[in-house]
Amino acid sequence: MSEEKDRDDERTAGDTSGGRRSWRRRIADVGRPEIRWPRRPSRASAEEPIEVREHEVAGGRPGDAEAVADQIRTPGGLRAGLSSLGAATIGSMGTLLPGRRANDPWAGEDMWELGVDRGSMVAATDGVPIAVREAGPIDAPMTVVFAHGYTLSMDSWHFQRRHLADRFGSEIRMVFYDQRGHGLSGKSSREHSTIAQLAADLNSVIESTAPTGPIVAIGHSMGGMTVMGYASRHEAMVRERVLGVGLVSTAKAELSEAGLGAVLESRAVASMVGLAGRTPGVFTGGRKALGAIISPFIYGGSFGDPATMSPTVARFVDKLIASTDVLTIANFFDTLTRHDESAAMPVLRDVRTTVLCGDRDLLTPLDRSVDIAEELPDAELVVVPGAGHMVMLEEPAHVSEVLGDLIADAIVEWRRRSRRPTTRSTAS
């Protein structure tokens, strides 16, 4: 087994194509995709020890590997991005029609459950109020912070909040917050609508809610970019306190070449962004010109298979997107298409990291997650078959299980560090 790993390492080391080809070649070499099929969440009381399960990697037929490899695609530019998203948009909108699916597994589900948790406001470095919710004991040994994605809110972590509370009980405290301009947080100027500022906001939330103790940071889409931005700008803090990082459906750079970036780079959207900046009063009334162009594309690229999506979840996502102020959509235009958080990679190499993405993600395609995993040799890459950009809502049990294992590993590492004997220096 070690000889096989050594040979694989040699093949990877010899690849100078930026990493993508080496991942594909490993698929071809082993004859199966590196797909993890997680179990449903388990329950554990606070008194029980945290169980760290060995990671499962399941393969299958050669055709399965080929199907996954096909998703790791070289971006086809604006035309290809708009074409694939446009087709998905047309198919997805039918999910919202009344009576679209009589058998709704989440019928009656309260998707806004986070509203009952402890709430507070944290002042960002530029004074913008950041809305925060906390679940779990204040004195829990581990704090898990969740950062949501573009045009969403903290409520997008609805299922993970429930599953992880069931699994860990009082072992963890979960901190959720609305990114600036989203949800209940204050609006942001275009100048401060950047990944750098979002990273500073995350730091403000951590300093306010968890000034001491170990942390696990989890981000989805723009939230993943936020976590990477935080890692590169607060390296000492990350090395000392962050024991786990979860990057869900995100990209470290190059988003302008595919997916959502292809939409944001279009001439029509660029024109509307310029108009929104010059005449904001025209746009603040709701989803007008700019929102009418971008929002359907975001919704259309949200799900891997719209035909099987729960109408309850579909309407929930549509409402989140529709509730995002169009100026917020416009203000984050530049940072999403031009960001580059590659500086975080050397920092995260020393942190237990899970990279997770659906193989049908059209907004931040799978190859963007592969890019991250290729730079983090010890990271766990989890591909969720059939899921799209809203993977944590499409396959909530799977995602919760994977993130739960990340948290469990962090708890065990913190216990190990706590038991480590301290060394005292003696004067000679």
Summary of the structure (lengths in Angstrom):
residues: 428
radius of gyration: 21.1
end to end distance: 48.0
largest distance: 80.7
contacts: 1495
relative contact order: 0.16
helix: 51%
strand: 12%
